[in-house]
C-alpha cells in the first residue's frame, strides 16, 4: 500500500513539473495581439536606405512567426518573410538589407525590402500570419501621419491606435556611423502621447493620425529612375526622371562614386561592371528614392559566322567572336531566330580574341527556314542582327571587314576565309557573291575591327549571282590577256633595241 501511494505521489509531482516548470510552446494568437509598433520609413541619418520596422507582442503568450510576412500595397506585395519567435510582451526588429541599420542592436530578421524600400510619400503596410490572415495593418497610402524625415525621427504606435513622432528624448540604438537613432527599436516607445505597448487596441488606419487634430497629409512625392540600362564602356548613357512626381530637386548617385544633379543627366562609365544607380528626389520637406541597374560591358562580342546546316542530319550553328583583349562573359546574353530563343547559361566566357561555336544541339535554334539571327544583351537590348534573304545549303555566312558573305570555306572556331590576298583561283571560286545584310544598334558595331581581317579582301558585289564556271572562265581569259600583254611588251622592247643598234651600225659603216 505504501509503495502504491509513493508511485501515485511521484506521478502527481511529474505532472506538476511538466505543467509549471516546462517553458510554454509558442502559439498563434488572434488578430491585434501582434502590432506594427514603430516604423522608420525615412531611414537613418547615416543612410536614408537604413529603414526598419518594429513589431510588438501585446499578448501573454509567445508567438511563432514562421510563415508570417510583412506586406506593402495593402497586402499585395511581400516586403519580407518573417521567422523565429516573438516573446510575450517582446519586440521584433526588422531591418532593411543588412543588420547594420541599427548597428548596436541585433535584428530579428533582415533582408532587401521589395521594390525601393519604404516610399517616403507613404505605404499601406499589412502584417499577415502563416494562414494569410491579416494580423495588423497601417494604411499610410495617402502619406505618413507621423515621423520626421529631417530629424529622422521614427513613427511610433500610440495606445489609442494612432501614431506619433518620437519625442527625441526617449531614444535607443546607434546608426551605421555611430550616431543616435531617433527612435526606440526593441524598447518602449517615447512618452509623447502614450505608447502602443500598454494594450492591444483595434488597429486603426494611420492616414488620419488619430485625435481631434489629424496631421496634414504630405503631398505625393515619387521617384522614378527608369528601367535597367545596358551600355558599352566609354559610351554615354542618359538618365531622366520624367515620370517622377512632385519633385523640385533631383540627385543621382551613379554607382561608380559620381553624383550629379538634375532631372536629366548624361554619364559615361569607364570600366565594366554592374552599377546600382539611385535617384533621390525632394520637394523641400520630403525625399524619396528609386533605383535602377546599369550593365556596363567591356566591349561587344559579334556574330562572326553561322551555318544553316549542310543537310537534314547536320544541324545549324552560330559562331561568336570576342575581339576584345580580355575575356568576355556572355552569361545571360540572348540569341533569337524566328520563334526560337536561347539564353546563354552562367559561367560562359569567350577568351580574348577567341571564338565560341554554339550548335543547334545546344541552342535548339534551327536556322533553316529563318531569315534573321538576333544577338541581345541580358536585358533584351539588341546588339546586332544578321539578316539573310537566301539560304545557301552547304555554305556558311562569314563576316569580313566588308560584311557577311556566303562562302564554302566554313571555319567554325577559327578565323574566316573568304578571299585572301593573293589567294588561289580555287579559294576565290568558293565565294558565292551574295552579301548578307547586317543591322546593328549603332554605327560602331558596323566597323568590325578590320585589323583582325587585315589580310582579307572580298570580291565586289555584282548585280547578280555569277556561276562558278563563269568565274573560272573569266579568270582564265584574264590570265591569257596578261600573258599576251607581257609578250607584246618584250617584242616591242626588242624591236626598239634592234632599231637603235641598226642605226648605229649604218652610221658606223658609212664612216
Phi and psi in degrees as a GROMACS rama.xvg file:
@    title "Ramachandran Plot"
@    xaxis  label "Phi"
@    yaxis  label "Psi"
@TYPE xy
-65.6272  -39.684  UNK-2
-62.6674  -42.8207  UNK-3
-62.715  -42.537  UNK-4
-62.7089  -40.5472  UNK-5
-63.5118  -38.5269  UNK-6
-66.1787  -40.9687  UNK-7
-64.5908  -41.9739  UNK-8
-63.4582  -40.3206  UNK-9
-63.3464  -41.6031  UNK-10
-64.0035  -40.7016  UNK-11
-63.3953  -42.3493  UNK-12
-66.8301  -34.8946  UNK-13
-64.1184  -41.1647  UNK-14
-63.5389  -42.4916  UNK-15
-62.2898  -40.1377  UNK-16
-62.5115  -44.3042  UNK-17
-65.7388  -39.3458  UNK-18
-71.0291  -37.8713  UNK-19
-110.695  -22.8662  UNK-20
-100.06  -28.1364  UNK-21
-75.501  141.09  UNK-22
-67.6488  141.832  UNK-23
-68.5665  144.171  UNK-24
-76.4088  145.315  UNK-25
-58.4921  145.036  UNK-26
-127.402  163.015  UNK-27
-96.6574  121.61  UNK-28
-101.77  170.511  UNK-29
-73.8417  167.577  UNK-30
-57.7327  138.564  UNK-31
95.4989  -15.3777  UNK-32
-75.9823  -34.7267  UNK-33
-106.39  124.924  UNK-34
-113.087  146.943  UNK-35
-75.2639  105.182  UNK-36
-99.8615  -30.7002  UNK-37
-155.489  139.193  UNK-38
-133.951  120.738  UNK-39
-100.051  71.3141  UNK-40
-68.0763  -17.5445  UNK-41
-95.4652  -0.190694  UNK-42
77.4412  -148.222  UNK-43
-130.428  168.601  UNK-44
-62.6561  -31.7748  UNK-45
-68.8052  -35.7145  UNK-46
-162.291  124.763  UNK-47
-65.9184  -16.9219  UNK-48
-84.3421  -6.59121  UNK-49
-81.5606  64.9984  UNK-50
-84.6992  156.751  UNK-51
-154.551  156.145  UNK-52
-133.398  138.317  UNK-53
-117.118  134.706  UNK-54
-104.965  155.163  UNK-55
-133.797  134.524  UNK-56
-98.1203  105.549  UNK-57
-86.1843  -0.428507  UNK-58
-88.9012  176.425  UNK-59
-97.4996  11.7056  UNK-60
-127.581  146.412  UNK-61
-67.1226  150.64  UNK-62
-122.178  128.518  UNK-63
-83.5198  116.146  UNK-64
-93.5016  8.27929  UNK-65
-59.4861  126.941  UNK-66
87.6564  -6.41768  UNK-67
-76.5345  162.672  UNK-68
-152.562  150.267  UNK-69
-104.707  128.604  UNK-70
-121.26  158.47  UNK-71
-119.97  -175.252  UNK-72
56.4072  39.0237  UNK-73
69.3209  22.4196  UNK-74
101.301  2.13558  UNK-75
-86.8603  -22.7062  UNK-76
-126.436  121.687  UNK-77
-72.7729  127.122  UNK-78
-86.5677  -48.9974  UNK-79
-162.15  143.025  UNK-80
-82.8379  143.191  UNK-81
-104.378  160.991  UNK-82
-156.708  172.285  UNK-83
88.2564  -169.33  UNK-84
-122.517  137.96  UNK-85
-105.792  112.712  UNK-86
-66.6384  156.886  UNK-87
-58.661  129.949  UNK-88
67.5622  16.1586  UNK-89
-104.681  174.831  UNK-90
-116.294  153.692  UNK-91
-133.216  118.519  UNK-92
-103.66  125.363  UNK-93
-113.161  119.803  UNK-94
-114.259  146.343  UNK-95
-82.0318  136.349  UNK-96
73.3828  -64.93  UNK-97
-142.358  179.988  UNK-98
-92.5764  36.4115  UNK-99
-120.285  2.40911  UNK-100
-59.5844  -42.5569  UNK-101
-119.457  102.249  UNK-102
-70.1228  -26.8967  UNK-103
-104.699  7.94242  UNK-104
-127.735  128.858  UNK-105
-76.3743  126.362  UNK-106
-73.5748  149.226  UNK-107
-77.6216  -30.4403  UNK-108
-155.891  147.417  UNK-109
-148.323  158.159  UNK-110
168.459  166.89  UNK-111
-66.8387  121.847  UNK-112
-67.3549  147.911  UNK-113
-61.8306  154.993  UNK-114
64.1433  -131.27  UNK-115
-107.267  25.2681  UNK-116
84.4729  -157.958  UNK-117
-82.402  123.659  UNK-118
-70.9407  130.234  UNK-119
-67.2246  -14.7183  UNK-120
-89.7006  -1.46037  UNK-121
128.208  155.499  UNK-122
-146.596  159.008  UNK-123
-111.966  95.9414  UNK-124
-89.8076  140.941  UNK-125
-136.326  133.817  UNK-126
-105.404  123.646  UNK-127
-119.903  147.62  UNK-128
-87.8661  -173.115  UNK-129
-67.2619  -17.692  UNK-130
-90.8665  -4.38863  UNK-131
90.6462  0.717136  UNK-132
-75.3034  143.746  UNK-133
-75.5707  122.688  UNK-134
-93.5558  -42.4888  UNK-135
-156.505  161.107  UNK-136
-150.155  159.539  UNK-137
-141.969  100.898  UNK-138
-88.9229  93.2315  UNK-139
-114.052  32.8966  UNK-140
-65.0582  -23.8953  UNK-141
-92.499  2.42381  UNK-142
131.244  144.945  UNK-143
-70.6251  126.692  UNK-144
-81.9844  -9.38217  UNK-145
-150.733  172.576  UNK-146
90.7543  153.303  UNK-147
-135.126  122.325  UNK-148
-72.6628  -33.2938  UNK-149
-66.7192  -46.7022  UNK-150
-92.3786  -6.13385  UNK-151
60.6081  33.3099  UNK-152
-81.0786  135.706  UNK-153
-75.3833  166.987  UNK-154
-101.409  121.213  UNK-155
-113.133  146.694  UNK-156
-77.8516  135.932  UNK-157
-97.2205  164.967  UNK-158
-67.311  -22.6324  UNK-159
-90.0237  6.05116  UNK-160
94.2029  -10.8996  UNK-161
-82.164  -165.913  UNK-162
-135.235  153.159  UNK-163
-140.882  160.396  UNK-164
-91.0116  135.461  UNK-165
-50.8809  138.408  UNK-166
-76.3636  -4.42839  UNK-167
82.1571  -11.2422  UNK-168
-100.991  -41.2197  UNK-169
-94.4839  100.771  UNK-170
-134.788  168.005  UNK-171
-159.097  138.311  UNK-172
95.7265  161.288  UNK-173
-121.995  146.702  UNK-174
-82.7357  -173.546  UNK-175
-64.5911  -21.416  UNK-176
-103.554  7.40236  UNK-177
91.5138  0.679098  UNK-178
-77.3923  165.33  UNK-179
-73.0928  137.477  UNK-180
-80.0571  124.889  UNK-181
-88.2048  74.0618  UNK-182
-177.986  -175.275  UNK-183
-130.995  57.0364  UNK-184
-62.0574  130.287  UNK-185
60.4205  29.7682  UNK-186
-152.177  170.164  UNK-187
-60.7503  141.99  UNK-188
-64.1099  160.716  UNK-189
-66.5553  165.066  UNK-190
-96.5659  25.1987  UNK-191
-58.1291  -37.7447  UNK-192
-151.189  30.7042  UNK-193
86.9919  145.451  UNK-194
-101.006  161.448  UNK-195
-79.563  -7.40565  UNK-196
-76.5359  -13.7556  UNK-197
-67.5484  -33.03  UNK-198
-152.109  -178.622  UNK-199
-116.592  79.1169  UNK-200
-70.0937  162.072  UNK-201
-64.4967  125.322  UNK-202
-56.3689  135.546  UNK-203
-119.82  146.331  UNK-204
-58.1988  143.778  UNK-205
-92.0718  -6.98716  UNK-206
-64.1834  -28.4071  UNK-207
-86.7635  -19.6685  UNK-208
85.5107  -13.8077  UNK-209
78.6958  158.618  UNK-210
82.1932  -179.464  UNK-211
-79.6643  -23.8161  UNK-212
-118.231  82.5464  UNK-213
-63.5053  148.729  UNK-214
-71.4633  133.791  UNK-215
-59.5099  142.354  UNK-216
-74.1807  142.891  UNK-217
-76.7334  149.766  UNK-218
-65.9812  155.076  UNK-219
-68.5827  124.773  UNK-220
-131.337  123.445  UNK-221
-140.529  130.991  UNK-222
-99.4546  134.867  UNK-223
-133.397  106.538  UNK-224
-83.1591  -8.14285  UNK-225
91.2054  178.626  UNK-226
-82.7825  177.19  UNK-227
-66.219  153.507  UNK-228
-129.829  140.92  UNK-229
-117.728  131.747  UNK-230
-151.424  155.906  UNK-231
-84.6107  155.387  UNK-232
-58.1881  134.58  UNK-233
87.1097  -5.03011  UNK-234
-99.9903  134.329  UNK-235
-69.6248  141.578  UNK-236
-122.045  136.226  UNK-237
-99.0635  141.142  UNK-238
-121.679  139.51  UNK-239
-143.501  154.8  UNK-240
-120.074  40.4145  UNK-241
-64.3508  -23.1549  UNK-242
-92.8669  -0.708589  UNK-243
-67.5537  158.308  UNK-244
-126.727  141.188  UNK-245
69.0731  14.8194  UNK-246
-95.211  146.153  UNK-247
-114.997  -12.5762  UNK-248
-143.262  150.483  UNK-249
-135.859  131.005  UNK-250
-132.305  129.321  UNK-251
-109.223  122.87  UNK-252
-101.097  108.881  UNK-253
-90.2433  4.70486  UNK-254
86.8431  -14.7939  UNK-255
-112.585  18.085  UNK-256
98.4275  -16.5117  UNK-257
-81.2068  145.381  UNK-258
-131.862  127.776  UNK-259
-132.471  153.927  UNK-260
-117.638  147.778  UNK-261
132.947  153.176  UNK-262
-67.0958  -31.2724  UNK-263
-132.286  129.126  UNK-264
-137.044  165.791  UNK-265
-128.197  136.341  UNK-266
-141.249  147.243  UNK-267
-120.738  125.834  UNK-268
-91.9535  135.33  UNK-269
-95.5051  -14.1562  UNK-270
-136.269  150.611  UNK-271
-67.4312  158.037  UNK-272
149.215  177.173  UNK-273
-107.882  123.106  UNK-274
-113.82  136.265  UNK-275
-98.1344  112.504  UNK-276
-97.3966  130.766  UNK-277
-116.963  125.897  UNK-278
-102.11  124.714  UNK-279
-113.888  119.811  UNK-280
-111.393  154.306  UNK-281
-146.058  158.689  UNK-282
-128.462  20.3966  UNK-283
98.6065  -33.9597  UNK-284
-117.174  -14.4722  UNK-285
-147.889  161.729  UNK-286
-133.275  157.928  UNK-287
-149.507  149.361  UNK-288
-128.688  154.356  UNK-289
-146.26  157.609  UNK-290
-132.188  154.078  UNK-291
-144.745  159.622  UNK-292
-107.641  145.486  UNK-293
-121.625  119.832  UNK-294
-94.9595  114.088  UNK-295
-108.552  119.558  UNK-296
-99.8046  144.641  UNK-297
-68.4648  -11.8335  UNK-298
154.945  157.605  UNK-299
-72.8198  154.814  UNK-300
-107.909  164.842  UNK-301
-130.961  150.081  UNK-302
-72.7631  112.077  UNK-303
-101.115  -31.5554  UNK-304
-163.98  146.808  UNK-305
-150.798  156.255  UNK-306
-133.905  139.012  UNK-307
-84.9262  -0.0380406  UNK-308
106.96  142.364  UNK-309
-82.5771  -27.627  UNK-310
-160.423  -176.913  UNK-311
-66.4748  -19.3789  UNK-312
-98.7746  -12.2826  UNK-313
-107.655  117.591  UNK-314
-78.5389  171.364  UNK-315
-73.2647  162.093  UNK-316
-152.432  155.835  UNK-317
-130.489  129.714  UNK-318
-106.266  132.812  UNK-319
-116.388  135.512  UNK-320
-115.617  138.959  UNK-321
-105.05  103.98  UNK-322
-82.4351  -0.895543  UNK-323
-80.3456  157.243  UNK-324
-78.8317  0.851077  UNK-325
-128.339  161.441  UNK-326
-65.2187  152.284  UNK-327
-117.482  124.918  UNK-328
-90.4561  112.111  UNK-329
-108.054  23.9731  UNK-330
-57.6241  129.862  UNK-331
88.1011  -9.14881  UNK-332
-66.1878  160.753  UNK-333
-126.395  135.14  UNK-334
-115.367  133.196  UNK-335
-132.889  144.165  UNK-336
-152.374  118.444  UNK-337
61.58  -132.297  UNK-338
-86.7273  -5.49272  UNK-339
-80.9292  145.42  UNK-340
-143.224  133.723  UNK-341
-129.979  125.321  UNK-342
-102.293  121.423  UNK-343
-63.3679  128.13  UNK-344
-70.1215  172.793  UNK-345
-66.2611  155.777  UNK-346
64.8455  35.3362  UNK-347
-104.618  111.736  UNK-348
-121.017  142.738  UNK-349
-106.869  124.779  UNK-350
-59.9485  160.435  UNK-351
-55.7644  131.287  UNK-352
56.6304  30.2797  UNK-353
-112.775  174.818  UNK-354
-121.029  150.464  UNK-355
-132.392  122.243  UNK-356
-106.676  120.132  UNK-357
-106.83  116.723  UNK-358
-88.6957  164.075  UNK-359
-62.0996  -31.8287  UNK-360
-63.0333  -28.7339  UNK-361
-89.01  -46.5827  UNK-362
-86.9363  -26.1587  UNK-363
76.0023  6.7614  UNK-364
-89.4515  116.714  UNK-365
-100.948  111.179  UNK-366
-80.6337  -13.9478  UNK-367
-64.4653  132.239  UNK-368
82.7437  -0.48345  UNK-369
-101.249  175.807  UNK-370
-138.279  5.55674  UNK-371
-159.123  142.663  UNK-372
-120.762  130.819  UNK-373
-119.563  130.194  UNK-374
-107.945  128.717  UNK-375
-127.948  152.915  UNK-376
-69.3886  166.535  UNK-377
-58.4717  -26.9189  UNK-378
-88.1981  5.63123  UNK-379
97.1231  -6.61844  UNK-380
-69.2669  139.428  UNK-381
-78.3037  128.17  UNK-382
-83.4685  -53.2572  UNK-383
-166.655  165.505  UNK-384
-131.825  137.218  UNK-385
-107.671  116.656  UNK-386
-107.897  123.432  UNK-387
-126.154  119.943  UNK-388
-81.8031  -30.1688  UNK-389
-127.004  122.166  UNK-390
-84.9329  131.62  UNK-391
-109.45  99.9057  UNK-392
-62.6827  133.911  UNK-393
84.1702  -2.2464  UNK-394
-113.904  163.596  UNK-395
-120.291  154.068  UNK-396
-93.3214  114.772  UNK-397
-110.322  140.357  UNK-398
-89.385  139.476  UNK-399
-134.527  179.257  UNK-400
-62.7292  -22.48  UNK-401
-98.1019  3.4786  UNK-402
121.5  -168.816  UNK-403
-89.4178  139.87  UNK-404
-136.363  144.813  UNK-405
-73.6336  133.158  UNK-406
-144.05  146.966  UNK-407
-81.3714  -8.09795  UNK-408
-91.882  80.7662  UNK-409
-74.3995  135.918  UNK-410
-135.733  56.1991  UNK-411
-61.6026  127.298  UNK-412
86.6208  5.87543  UNK-413
-150.194  175.282  UNK-414
-61.3406  142.777  UNK-415
-69.3415  149.164  UNK-416
-124.571  115.508  UNK-417
-117.477  -71.2083  UNK-418
-142.469  96.7978  UNK-419
-74.3462  150.898  UNK-420
-59.7951  128.053  UNK-421
73.3423  17.3066  UNK-422
-71.3526  162.813  UNK-423
-76.2851  165.657  UNK-424
-60.8536  -34.0569  UNK-425
-61.3883  -45.2439  UNK-426
-62.5637  -42.3674  UNK-427
-66.3014  -35.7735  UNK-428
-71.3398  -13.7199  UNK-429
-78.9135  -9.9645  UNK-430
-84.5887  122.785  UNK-431
-91.0889  110.05  UNK-432
-75.9761  61.8755  UNK-433
-124.36  111.125  UNK-434
-78.9155  144.216  UNK-435
-95.461  127.424  UNK-436
-77.2036  154.345  UNK-437
-133.315  130.307  UNK-438
-116.588  140.766  UNK-439
-142.433  169.861  UNK-440
-78.3452  -18.6521  UNK-441
-156.213  161.27  UNK-442
-58.7703  -27.8895  UNK-443
-60.8759  -34.6102  UNK-444
-61.5407  -32.5558  UNK-445
-74.4526  -22.1916  UNK-446
-85.0853  81.258  UNK-447
-83.9639  78.816  UNK-448
25.632  72.076  UNK-449
-58.9829  -23.1264  UNK-450
-62.4104  -28.4453  UNK-451
-67.9786  -31.5848  UNK-452
-112.224  41.2699  UNK-453
-68.7453  -9.6566  UNK-454
-107.804  13.2448  UNK-455
-108.956  131.586  UNK-456
-127.018  132.896  UNK-457
-97.9716  152.66  UNK-458
-68.9717  145.396  UNK-459
-63.5737  145.011  UNK-460
-77.5357  118.895  UNK-461
-79.9865  174.229  UNK-462
-71.9511  -28.4309  UNK-463
-143.817  162.316  UNK-464
-71.0298  125.051  UNK-465
-92.2379  151.706  UNK-466
-77.4382  159.197  UNK-467
-65.8842  -33.2207  UNK-468
-64.2458  -43.2328  UNK-469
-64.5439  -34.3892  UNK-470
-63.6203  -43.7507  UNK-471
-65.8651  -43.2181  UNK-472
-62.2248  -44.1443  UNK-473
-60.3534  -40.4867  UNK-474
-65.5317  -39.4178  UNK-475
-66.5656  -43.2758  UNK-476
-57.9423  -41.9957  UNK-477
-62.0903  -37.9752  UNK-478
-62.7304  -48.7566  UNK-479
-66.5824  -35.9722  UNK-480
-62.3003  -41.983  UNK-481
-65.2402  -41.6992  UNK-482
-64.5439  -44.5771  UNK-483
-62.0532  -40.3751  UNK-484
-61.8132  -41.7788  UNK-485
-65.8636  -39.6483  UNK-486
-64.0411  -43.8543  UNK-487
-60.1745  -37.4248  UNK-488
-61.9529  -48.1439  UNK-489
-68.0638  -35.8933  UNK-490
-63.2065  -44.9407  UNK-491
-64.623  -39.4042  UNK-492
-63.6904  -44.014  UNK-493
-63.3182  -40.8115  UNK-494
-63.5226  -41.7874  UNK-495
-64.1296  -44.5006  UNK-496
-63.9368  -39.8983  UNK-497
-62.8357  -39.828  UNK-498
-63.7169  -43.1899  UNK-499
-61.8245  -45.3258  UNK-500
-63.4265  -40.7005  UNK-501
-63.7497  -43.7817  UNK-502
-63.2675  -40.8618  UNK-503
-63.4953  -39.9976  UNK-504
-66.026  -43.8597  UNK-505
-62.0658  -45.1976  UNK-506
-61.2196  -43.7291  UNK-507
-64.6754  -38.4047  UNK-508
-67.2573  -36.781  UNK-509
-64.1103  -37.2159  UNK-510
